[in-house]
């Protein structure tokens, strides 16, 4: 039995707000750097985790470094053109017949 992954409604380059967890704030907006579809997680600009690195030939200093952190996709919400957090729907474009992402609040198309 082959299981299909659900279509994610957040893409790389989108602007989002964190609605749950340690970085929860509806005022702070983040840009999506990467999306991990298999784990349903996104990496956001400015959210990192500190990690210890041993000295190597590449990095002779070693020490504590910042590594981009991945947040579960259910903990973020897309920001629409008006700057407000919104749910995302999909509808078919009448001209081209392709599916487009649509803001649930304002009903405008999200690019």
N, CA, C and O atoms as a printed pandas DataFrame, in Angstrom:
     atom_number atom_name residue_name chain_id  residue_number  x_coord  y_coord  z_coord
0              1         N          UNK        A               1    0.839   -1.172    0.000
1              2        CA          UNK        A               1    0.000    0.000    0.000
2              3         C          UNK        A               1    0.886    1.238    0.000
3              4         O          UNK        A               1    1.746    1.382    0.869
4              5         N          UNK        A               2    0.690    2.121   -0.952
5              6        CA          UNK        A               2    1.471    3.337   -1.065
6              7         C          UNK        A               2    0.681    4.480   -0.437
7              8         O          UNK        A               2   -0.477    4.714   -0.786
8              9         N          UNK        A               3    1.318    5.188    0.492
9             10        CA          UNK        A               3    0.628    6.317    1.132
10            11         C          UNK        A               3    1.131    7.618    0.509
11            12         O          UNK        A               3    2.335    7.817    0.351
12            13         N          UNK        A               4    0.207    8.486    0.163
13            14        CA          UNK        A               4    0.570    9.766   -0.409
14            15         C          UNK        A               4    0.706   10.790    0.698
15            16         O          UNK        A               4   -0.047   10.780    1.672
16            17         N          UNK        A               5    1.693   11.686    0.532
17            18        CA          UNK        A               5    1.843   12.768    1.480
18            19         C          UNK        A               5    0.815   13.847    1.161
19            20         O          UNK        A               5    0.488   14.079   -0.003
20            21         N          UNK        A               6    0.316   14.495    2.187
21            22        CA          UNK        A               6   -0.653   15.568    1.998
22            23         C          UNK        A               6    0.030   16.774    1.369
23            24         O          UNK        A               6    1.220   17.004    1.585
24            25         N          UNK        A               7   -0.715   17.533    0.598
25            26        CA          UNK        A               7   -0.202   18.747   -0.023
26            27         C          UNK        A               7   -0.014   19.792    1.068
27            28         O          UNK        A               7   -0.958   20.138    1.778
28            29         N          UNK        A               8    1.219   20.294    1.197
29            30        CA          UNK        A               8    1.494   21.317    2.201
30            31         C          UNK        A               8    1.058   22.678    1.682
31            32         O          UNK        A               8    1.187   22.969    0.493
32            33         N          UNK        A               9    0.549   23.499    2.570
33            34        CA          UNK        A               9    0.028   24.797    2.170
34            35         C          UNK        A               9    1.014   25.923    2.416
35            36         O          UNK        A               9    0.704   27.085    2.152
36            37         N          UNK        A              10    2.200   25.597    2.920
37            38        CA          UNK        A              10    3.255   26.581    3.132
38            39         C          UNK        A              10    4.445   26.187    2.279
39            40         O          UNK        A              10    4.848   25.024    2.252
40            41         N          UNK        A              11    5.010   27.181    1.572
41            42        CA          UNK        A              11    6.123   26.925    0.662
42            43         C          UNK        A              11    7.337   27.745    1.059
43            44         O          UNK        A              11    7.241   28.680    1.854
44            45         N          UNK        A              12    8.467   27.384    0.501
45            46        CA          UNK        A              12    9.699   28.127    0.712
46            47         C          UNK        A              12    9.512   29.558    0.209
47            48         O          UNK        A              12    8.995   29.777   -0.887
48            49         N          UNK        A              13    9.937   30.529    1.020
49            50        CA          UNK        A              13    9.814   31.930    0.643
50            51         C          UNK        A              13    8.584   32.620    1.200
51            52         O          UNK        A              13    8.490   33.845    1.127
52            53         N          UNK        A              14    7.626   31.867    1.762
53            54        CA          UNK        A              14    6.423   32.456    2.350
54            55         C          UNK        A              14    6.762   33.195    3.648
55            56         O          UNK        A              14    7.780   32.923    4.285
56            57         N          UNK        A              15    5.897   34.128    4.022
57            58        CA          UNK        A              15    6.008   34.814    5.307
58            59         C          UNK        A              15    4.976   34.214    6.245
59            60         O          UNK        A              15    3.800   34.096    5.900
60            61         N          UNK        A              16    5.431   33.833    7.449
61            62        CA          UNK        A              16    4.553   33.165    8.405
62            63         C          UNK        A              16    4.710   33.776    9.791
63            64         O          UNK        A              16    5.668   34.502   10.056
64            65         N          UNK        A              17    3.753   33.471   10.678
65            66        CA          UNK        A              17    3.870   33.777   12.102
66            67         C          UNK        A              17    3.804   32.456   12.860
67            68         O          UNK        A              17    3.163   31.502   12.418
68            69         N          UNK        A              18    4.480   32.416   14.010
69            70        CA          UNK        A              18    4.463   31.215   14.845
70            71         C          UNK        A              18    3.302   31.352   15.821
71            72         O          UNK        A              18    3.222   32.336   16.558
72            73         N          UNK        A              19    2.398   30.366   15.831
73            74        CA          UNK        A              19    1.195   30.450   16.660
74            75         C          UNK        A              19    1.261   29.551   17.893
75            76         O          UNK        A              19    0.370   29.602   18.741
76            77         N          UNK        A              20    2.304   28.732   18.000
77            78        CA          UNK        A              20    2.441   27.858   19.168
78            79         C          UNK        A              20    3.911   27.532   19.389
79            80         O          UNK        A              20    4.707   27.501   18.450
80            81         N          UNK        A              21    4.250   27.293   20.637
81            82        CA          UNK        A              21    5.611   26.895   20.957
82            83         C          UNK        A              21    6.426   28.026   21.558
83            84         O          UNK        A              21    5.889   29.073   21.921
84            85         N          UNK        A              22    7.723   27.805   21.658
85            86        CA          UNK        A              22    8.637   28.733   22.322
86            87         C          UNK        A              22    8.698   30.103   21.645
87            88         O          UNK        A              22    8.870   31.113   22.326
88            89         N          UNK        A              23    8.563   30.154   20.332
89            90        CA          UNK        A              23    8.685   31.402   19.574
90            91         C          UNK        A              23    7.329   32.011   19.223
91            92         O          UNK        A              23    7.218   32.790   18.276
92            93         N          UNK        A              24    6.305   31.654   19.988
93            94        CA          UNK        A              24    4.940   32.113   19.702
94            95         C          UNK        A              24    4.848   33.638   19.779
95            96         O          UNK        A              24    5.173   34.239   20.803
96            97         N          UNK        A              25    4.400   34.254   18.680
97            98        CA          UNK        A              25    4.167   35.690   18.642
98            99         C          UNK        A              25    3.465   36.012   17.338
99           100         O          UNK        A              25    3.982   35.711   16.263
100          101         N          UNK        A              26    2.301   36.615   17.422
101          102        CA          UNK        A              26    1.578   36.972   16.202
102          103         C          UNK        A              26    2.101   38.268   15.617
103          104         O          UNK        A              26    1.724   38.639   14.506
104          105         N          UNK        A              27    2.972   38.971   16.351
105          106        CA          UNK        A              27    3.529   40.228   15.859
106          107         C          UNK        A              27    4.786   40.010   15.020
107          108         O          UNK        A              27    5.054   40.782   14.099
108          109         N          UNK        A              28    5.551   38.978   15.326
109          110        CA          UNK        A              28    6.811   38.723   14.630
110          111         C          UNK        A              28    6.576   37.838   13.417
111          112         O          UNK        A              28    5.990   36.761   13.525
112          113         N          UNK        A              29    7.037   38.300   12.266
113          114        CA          UNK        A              29    6.887   37.532   11.034
114          115         C          UNK        A              29    8.236   36.943   10.636
115          116         O          UNK        A              29    9.275   37.586   10.787
116          117         N          UNK        A              30    8.209   35.723   10.133
117          118        CA          UNK        A              30    9.416   35.016    9.716
118          119         C          UNK        A              30    9.281   34.592    8.262
119          120         O          UNK        A              30    8.175   34.404    7.756
120          121         N          UNK        A              31   10.426   34.442    7.597
121          122        CA          UNK        A              31   10.451   33.941    6.220
122          123         C          UNK        A              31   10.810   32.461    6.257
123          124         O          UNK        A              31   11.699   32.055    7.007
124          125         N          UNK        A              32   10.127   31.657    5.456
125          126        CA          UNK        A              32   10.388   30.211    5.404
126          127         C          UNK        A              32   11.636   29.974    4.560
127          128         O          UNK        A              32   11.693   30.376    3.398
128          129         N          UNK        A              33   12.644   29.312    5.158
129          130        CA          UNK        A              33   13.893   29.015    4.455
130          131         C          UNK        A              33   13.857   27.657    3.769
131          132         O          UNK        A              33   14.388   27.495    2.670
132          133         N          UNK        A              34   13.227   26.676    4.423
133          134        CA          UNK        A              34   13.179   25.323    3.868
134          135         C          UNK        A              34   11.936   24.607    4.382
135          136         O          UNK        A              34   11.426   24.916    5.458
136          137         N          UNK        A              35   11.458   23.647    3.596
137          138        CA          UNK        A              35   10.300   22.836    3.975
138          139         C          UNK        A              35   10.700   21.373    3.878
139          140         O          UNK        A              35   11.195   20.927    2.843
140          141         N          UNK        A              36   10.486   20.621    4.962
141          142        CA          UNK        A              36   10.744   19.185    4.983
142          143         C          UNK        A              36    9.390   18.489    4.904
143          144         O          UNK        A              36    8.690   18.360    5.909
144          145         N          UNK        A              37    9.025   18.042    3.702
145          146        CA          UNK        A              37    7.703   17.459    3.482
146          147         C          UNK        A              37    7.518   16.136    4.209
147          148         O          UNK        A              37    6.420   15.836    4.678
148          149         N          UNK        A              38    8.573   15.346    4.308
149          150        CA          UNK        A              38    8.457   14.033    4.934
150          151         C          UNK        A              38    8.151   14.153    6.422
151          152         O          UNK        A              38    7.403   13.340    6.965
152          153         N          UNK        A              39    8.724   15.165    7.092
153          154        CA          UNK        A              39    8.528   15.327    8.523
154          155         C          UNK        A              39    7.501   16.403    8.857
155          156         O          UNK        A              39    7.231   16.647   10.033
156          157         N          UNK        A              40    6.916   17.058    7.836
157          158        CA          UNK        A              40    5.954   18.149    8.031
158          159         C          UNK        A              40    6.529   19.266    8.889
159          160         O          UNK        A              40    5.889   19.731    9.832
160          161         N          UNK        A              41    7.740   19.692    8.556
161          162        CA          UNK        A              41    8.422   20.732    9.333
162          163         C          UNK        A              41    8.964   21.815    8.417
163          164         O          UNK        A              41    9.254   21.571    7.246
164          165         N          UNK        A              42    9.098   23.038    8.979
165          166        CA          UNK        A              42    9.642   24.167    8.229
166          167         C          UNK        A              42   10.778   24.796    9.023
167          168         O          UNK        A              42   10.773   24.783   10.254
168          169         N          UNK        A              43   11.750   25.345    8.303
169          170        CA          UNK        A              43   12.846   26.090    8.901
170          171         C          UNK        A              43   12.582   27.560    8.654
171          172         O          UNK        A              43   12.304   27.966    7.525
172          173         N          UNK        A              44   12.670   28.372    9.722
173          174        CA          UNK        A              44   12.358   29.786    9.617
174          175         C          UNK        A              44   13.612   30.631    9.847
175          176         O          UNK        A              44   14.498   30.269   10.623
176          177         N          UNK        A              45   13.657   31.756    9.155
177          178        CA          UNK        A              45   14.784   32.679    9.274
178          179         C          UNK        A              45   14.793   33.276   10.682
179          180         O          UNK        A              45   13.784   33.813   11.141
180          181         N          UNK        A              46   15.927   33.179   11.356
181          182        CA          UNK        A              46   16.060   33.766   12.689
182          183         C          UNK        A              46   15.770   32.821   13.832
183          184         O          UNK        A              46   15.972   33.191   14.989
184          185         N          UNK        A              47   15.306   31.620   13.560
185          186        CA          UNK        A              47   15.051   30.642   14.624
186          187         C          UNK        A              47   16.117   29.554   14.525
187          188         O          UNK        A              47   16.165   28.797   13.556
188          189         N          UNK        A              48   16.971   29.492   15.550
189          190        CA          UNK        A              48   18.086   28.561   15.542
190          191         C          UNK        A              48   18.166   27.801   16.856
191          192         O          UNK        A              48   17.502   28.141   17.835
192          193         N          UNK        A              49   18.998   26.761   16.853
193          194        CA          UNK        A              49   19.276   25.960   18.038
194          195         C          UNK        A              49   20.787   25.979   18.225
195          196         O          UNK        A              49   21.538   25.899   17.253
196          197         N          UNK        A              50   21.229   26.084   19.465
197          198        CA          UNK        A              50   22.661   26.048   19.735
198          199         C          UNK        A              50   23.122   24.593   19.790
199          200         O          UNK        A              50   22.471   23.748   20.404
200          201         N          UNK        A              51   24.258   24.310   19.137
201          202        CA          UNK        A              51   24.783   22.943   19.057
202          203         C          UNK        A              51   26.291   22.988   19.281
203          204         O          UNK        A              51   26.968   23.905   18.816
204          205         N          UNK        A              52   26.805   22.007   19.984
205          206        CA          UNK        A              52   28.244   21.959   20.227
206          207         C          UNK        A              52   28.950   21.314   19.048
207          208         O          UNK        A              52   28.494   20.296   18.527
208          209         N          UNK        A              53   30.063   21.905   18.625
209          210        CA          UNK        A              53   30.842   21.381   17.506
210          211         C          UNK        A              53   32.264   21.096   17.961
211          212         O          UNK        A              53   32.928   21.954   18.544
212          213         N          UNK        A              54   32.722   19.878   17.687
213          214        CA          UNK        A              54   34.094   19.526   18.038
214          215         C          UNK        A              54   35.061   20.161   17.037
215          216         O          UNK        A              54   34.707   20.350   15.874
216          217         N          UNK        A              55   36.257   20.485   17.470
217          218        CA          UNK        A              55   37.241   21.033   16.521
218          219         C          UNK        A              55   37.590   20.013   15.434
219          220         O          UNK        A              55   37.860   18.849   15.728
220          221         N          UNK        A              56   37.581   20.464   14.176
221          222        CA          UNK        A              56   37.961   19.627   13.045
222          223         C          UNK        A              56   38.940   20.425   12.185
223          224         O          UNK        A              56   39.265   21.572   12.491
224          225         N          UNK        A              57   39.401   19.798   11.109
225          226        CA          UNK        A              57   40.313   20.515   10.220
226          227         C          UNK        A              57   39.583   21.647    9.497
227          228         O          UNK        A              57   40.187   22.664    9.155
228          229         N          UNK        A              58   38.279   21.465    9.268
229          230        CA          UNK        A              58   37.481   22.517    8.622
230          231         C          UNK        A              58   37.229   23.685    9.572
231          232         O          UNK        A              58   37.360   24.850    9.196
232          233         N          UNK        A              59   36.867   23.351   10.805
233          234        CA          UNK        A              59   36.582   24.352   11.828
234          235         C          UNK        A              59   37.497   24.098   13.032
235          236         O          UNK        A              59   37.082   23.439   13.986
236          237         N          UNK        A              60   38.733   24.608   13.003
237          238        CA          UNK        A              60   39.680   24.300   14.078
238          239         C          UNK        A              60   39.276   24.879   15.434
239          240         O          UNK        A              60   39.734   24.405   16.473
240          241         N          UNK        A              61   38.424   25.899   15.426
241          242        CA          UNK        A              61   38.019   26.518   16.681
242          243         C          UNK        A              61   37.029   25.644   17.447
243          244         O          UNK        A              61   37.125   25.525   18.669
244          245         N          UNK        A              62   36.078   25.031   16.739
245          246        CA          UNK        A              62   35.050   24.252   17.414
246          247         C          UNK        A              62   34.129   25.172   18.187
247          248         O          UNK        A              62   33.968   26.333   17.810
248          249         N          UNK        A              63   33.514   24.684   19.269
249          250        CA          UNK        A              63   32.680   25.516   20.124
250          251         C          UNK        A              63   31.196   25.349   19.859
251          252         O          UNK        A              63   30.749   24.350   19.296
252          253         N          UNK        A              64   30.444   26.361   20.283
253          254        CA          UNK        A              64   28.990   26.323   20.158
254          255         C          UNK        A              64   28.582   27.105   18.923
255          256         O          UNK        A              64   28.983   28.255   18.743
256          257         N          UNK        A              65   27.778   26.471   18.067
257          258        CA          UNK        A              65   27.341   27.116   16.826
258          259         C          UNK        A              65   25.813   27.136   16.769
259          260         O          UNK        A              65   25.143   26.330   17.414
260          261         N          UNK        A              66   25.281   28.069   15.988
261          262        CA          UNK        A              66   23.840   28.130   15.771
262          263         C          UNK        A              66   23.471   27.309   14.541
263          264         O          UNK        A              66   24.057   27.481   13.472
264          265         N          UNK        A              67   22.498   26.416   14.699
265          266        CA          UNK        A              67   22.031   25.561   13.612
266          267         C          UNK        A              67   20.559   25.892   13.371
267          268         O          UNK        A              67   19.802   26.024   14.333
268          269         N          UNK        A              68   20.131   26.032   12.106
269          270        CA          UNK        A              68   18.709   26.313   11.852
270          271         C          UNK        A              68   17.812   25.237   12.461
271          272         O          UNK        A              68   18.078   24.043   12.326
272          273         N          UNK        A              69   16.744   25.676   13.133
273          274        CA          UNK        A              69   15.814   24.754   13.779
274          275         C          UNK        A              69   14.591   24.542   12.895
275          276         O          UNK        A              69   14.163   25.455   12.189
276          277         N          UNK        A              70   14.036   23.349   12.935
277          278        CA          UNK        A              70   12.815   23.039   12.197
278          279         C          UNK        A              70   11.642   23.023   13.168
279          280         O          UNK        A              70   11.724   22.440   14.249
280          281         N          UNK        A              71   10.543   23.674   12.765
281          282        CA          UNK        A              71    9.321   23.765   13.566
282          283         C          UNK        A              71    8.224   23.002   12.832
283          284         O          UNK        A              71    8.161   23.020   11.603
284          285         N          UNK        A              72    7.362   22.334   13.591
285          286        CA          UNK        A              72    6.277   21.599   12.947
286          287         C          UNK        A              72    5.356   22.567   12.219
287          288         O          UNK        A              72    5.082   23.666   12.701
288          289         N          UNK        A              73    4.888   22.149   11.063
289          290        CA          UNK        A              73    4.108   23.021   10.180
290          291         C          UNK        A              73    2.770   23.434   10.796
291          292         O          UNK        A              73    2.190   24.441   10.392
292          293         N          UNK        A              74    2.280   22.665   11.766
293          294        CA          UNK        A              74    1.019   23.024   12.416
294          295         C          UNK        A              74    1.190   24.193   13.375
295          296         O          UNK        A              74    0.198   24.782   13.805
296          297         N          UNK        A              75    2.420   24.540   13.718
297          298        CA          UNK        A              75    2.683   25.628   14.650
298          299         C          UNK        A              75    2.903   26.964   13.959
299          300         O          UNK        A              75    3.173   27.962   14.627
300          301         N          UNK        A              76    2.795   27.005   12.631
301          302        CA          UNK        A              76    2.950   28.264   11.905
302          303         C          UNK        A              76    1.705   28.540   11.074
303          304         O          UNK        A              76    0.968   27.626   10.705
304          305         N          UNK        A              77    1.484   29.837   10.785
305          306        CA          UNK        A              77    0.327   30.261   10.015
306          307         C          UNK        A              77    0.781   31.270    8.974
307          308         O          UNK        A              77    1.578   32.160    9.273
308          309         N          UNK        A              78    0.289   31.138    7.777
309          310        CA          UNK        A              78    0.682   32.001    6.671
310          311         C          UNK        A              78    0.156   33.414    6.860
311          312         O          UNK        A              78   -0.940   33.616    7.384
312          313         N          UNK        A              79    0.956   34.400    6.424
313          314        CA          UNK        A              79    0.542   35.804    6.463
314          315         C          UNK        A              79    0.102   36.193    5.064
315          316         O          UNK        A              79    0.823   35.959    4.094
316          317         N          UNK        A              80   -1.093   36.793    4.957
317          318        CA          UNK        A              80   -1.598   37.185    3.633
318          319         C          UNK        A              80   -1.089   38.579    3.263
319          320         O          UNK        A              80   -0.283   39.163    3.988
320          321         N          UNK        A              81   -1.554   39.100    2.151
321          322        CA          UNK        A              81   -1.099   40.390    1.642
322          323         C          UNK        A              81   -1.411   41.547    2.570
323          324         O          UNK        A              81   -0.712   42.560    2.537
324          325         N          UNK        A              82   -2.437   41.430    3.396
325          326        CA          UNK        A              82   -2.819   42.485    4.331
326          327         C          UNK        A              82   -1.980   42.455    5.604
327          328         O          UNK        A              82   -2.107   43.339    6.452
328          329         N          UNK        A              83   -1.121   41.442    5.742
329          330        CA          UNK        A              83   -0.261   41.340    6.917
330          331         C          UNK        A              83   -0.890   40.619    8.088
331          332         O          UNK        A              83   -0.384   40.701    9.207
332          333         N          UNK        A              84   -1.984   39.914    7.853
333          334        CA          UNK        A              84   -2.659   39.181    8.926
334          335         C          UNK        A              84   -2.501   37.683    8.716
335          336         O          UNK        A              84   -2.438   37.205    7.584
336          337         N          UNK        A              85   -2.436   36.946    9.827
337          338        CA          UNK        A              85   -2.342   35.492    9.760
338          339         C          UNK        A              85   -3.662   34.921    9.269
339          340         O          UNK        A              85   -4.733   35.362    9.686
340          341         N          UNK        A              86   -3.579   33.938    8.381
341          342        CA          UNK        A              86   -4.792   33.370    7.802
342          343         C          UNK        A              86   -4.592   31.893    7.506
343          344         O          UNK        A              86   -3.468   31.419    7.340
344          345         N          UNK        A              87   -5.706   31.181    7.444
345          346        CA          UNK        A              87   -5.670   29.806    6.967
346          347         C          UNK        A              87   -5.564   29.846    5.449
347          348         O          UNK        A              87   -5.828   30.874    4.825
348          349         N          UNK        A              88   -5.181   28.733    4.870
349          350        CA          UNK        A              88   -4.978   28.686    3.419
350          351         C          UNK        A              88   -5.917   27.659    2.814
351          352         O          UNK        A              88   -6.018   26.529    3.292
352          353         N          UNK        A              89   -6.597   28.066    1.762
353          354        CA          UNK        A              89   -7.439   27.152    1.011
354          355         C          UNK        A              89   -6.904   27.048   -0.404
355          356         O          UNK        A              89   -5.955   27.740   -0.774
356          357         N          UNK        A              90   -7.514   26.186   -1.188
357          358        CA          UNK        A              90   -7.105   26.049   -2.591
358          359         C          UNK        A              90   -8.352   26.081   -3.451
359          360         O          UNK        A              90   -9.375   25.482   -3.117
360          361         N          UNK        A              91   -8.247   26.794   -4.571
361          362        CA          UNK        A              91   -9.352   26.793   -5.527
362          363         C          UNK        A              91   -8.780   26.809   -6.936
363          364         O          UNK        A              91   -7.645   27.227   -7.164
364          365         N          UNK        A              92   -9.587   26.347   -7.862
365          366        CA          UNK        A              92   -9.155   26.233   -9.250
366          367         C          UNK        A              92   -9.320   27.575   -9.956
367          368         O          UNK        A              92  -10.362   28.222   -9.855
368          369         N          UNK        A              93   -8.264   27.983  -10.677
369          370        CA          UNK        A              93   -8.302   29.202  -11.476
370          371         C          UNK        A              93   -9.218   28.962  -12.680
371          372         O          UNK        A              93   -9.098   27.950  -13.370
372          373         N          UNK        A              94  -10.130   29.903  -12.922
373          374        CA          UNK        A              94  -11.101   29.721  -14.003
374          375         C          UNK        A              94  -10.455   29.785  -15.384
375          376         O          UNK        A              94  -10.889   29.095  -16.307
376          377         N          UNK        A              95   -9.412   30.617  -15.526
377          378        CA          UNK        A              95   -8.774   30.781  -16.844
378          379         C          UNK        A              95   -7.844   29.617  -17.181
379          380         O          UNK        A              95   -7.969   28.991  -18.234
380          381         N          UNK        A              96   -6.904   29.338  -16.267
381          382        CA          UNK        A              96   -5.897   28.312  -16.566
382          383         C          UNK        A              96   -6.302   26.916  -16.107
383          384         O          UNK        A              96   -5.791   25.926  -16.632
384          385         N          UNK        A              97   -7.208   26.816  -15.137
385          386        CA          UNK        A              97   -7.621   25.510  -14.634
386          387         C          UNK        A              97   -6.687   24.945  -13.583
387          388         O          UNK        A              97   -6.866   23.807  -13.149
388          389         N          UNK        A              98   -5.675   25.729  -13.157
389          390        CA          UNK        A              98   -4.720   25.251  -12.155
390          391         C          UNK        A              98   -5.193   25.630  -10.761
391          392         O          UNK        A              98   -5.932   26.597  -10.577
392          393         N          UNK        A              99   -4.743   24.833   -9.765
393          394        CA          UNK        A              99   -5.076   25.125   -8.383
394          395         C          UNK        A              99   -4.215   26.279   -7.883
395          396         O          UNK        A              99   -3.021   26.345   -8.173
396          397         N          UNK        A             100   -4.833   27.192   -7.125
397          398        CA          UNK        A             100   -4.131   28.320   -6.539
398          399         C          UNK        A             100   -4.407   28.349   -5.048
399          400         O          UNK        A             100   -5.471   27.930   -4.591
400          401         N          UNK        A             101   -3.430   28.853   -4.287
401          402        CA          UNK        A             101   -3.627   29.028   -2.855
402          403         C          UNK        A             101   -4.421   30.311   -2.624
403          404         O          UNK        A             101   -4.161   31.334   -3.256
404          405         N          UNK        A             102   -5.389   30.246   -1.715
405          406        CA          UNK        A             102   -6.275   31.383   -1.463
406          407         C          UNK        A             102   -6.340   31.630    0.042
407          408         O          UNK        A             102   -6.413   30.685    0.828
408          409         N          UNK        A             103   -6.313   32.914    0.445
409          410        CA          UNK        A             103   -6.458   33.298    1.846
410          411         C          UNK        A             103   -7.899   33.025    2.277
411          412         O          UNK        A             103   -8.843   33.389    1.577
412          413         N          UNK        A             104   -8.058   32.383    3.436
413          414        CA          UNK        A             104   -9.399   32.053    3.924
414          415         C          UNK        A             104  -10.134   33.301    4.402
415          416         O          UNK        A             104  -11.362   33.351    4.337
416          417         N          UNK        A             105   -9.407   34.307    4.880
417          418        CA          UNK        A             105  -10.047   35.530    5.381
418          419         C          UNK        A             105  -10.430   36.471    4.270
419          420         O          UNK        A             105  -11.588   36.874    4.160
420          421         N          UNK        A             106   -9.449   36.831    3.429
421          422        CA          UNK        A             106   -9.701   37.872    2.414
422          423         C          UNK        A             106  -10.077   37.311    1.048
423          424         O          UNK        A             106  -10.462   38.072    0.160
424          425         N          UNK        A             107   -9.975   36.012    0.861
425          426        CA          UNK        A             107  -10.282   35.330   -0.406
426          427         C          UNK        A             107   -9.380   35.777   -1.567
427          428         O          UNK        A             107   -9.722   35.562   -2.730
428          429         N          UNK        A             108   -8.227   36.398   -1.256
429          430        CA          UNK        A             108   -7.309   36.804   -2.317
430          431         C          UNK        A             108   -6.302   35.698   -2.600
431          432         O          UNK        A             108   -5.986   34.895   -1.722
432          433         N          UNK        A             109   -5.804   35.661   -3.828
433          434        CA          UNK        A             109   -4.850   34.632   -4.237
434          435         C          UNK        A             109   -3.495   34.911   -3.627
435          436         O          UNK        A             109   -3.020   36.047   -3.644
436          437         N          UNK        A             110   -2.870   33.876   -3.088
437          438        CA          UNK        A             110   -1.534   33.981   -2.495
438          439         C          UNK        A             110   -0.520   33.544   -3.535
439          440         O          UNK        A             110   -0.617   32.447   -4.085
440          441         N          UNK        A             111    0.432   34.384   -3.798
441          442        CA          UNK        A             111    1.477   34.068   -4.805
442          443         C          UNK        A             111    2.547   33.193   -4.213
443          444         O          UNK        A             111    3.498   32.828   -4.904
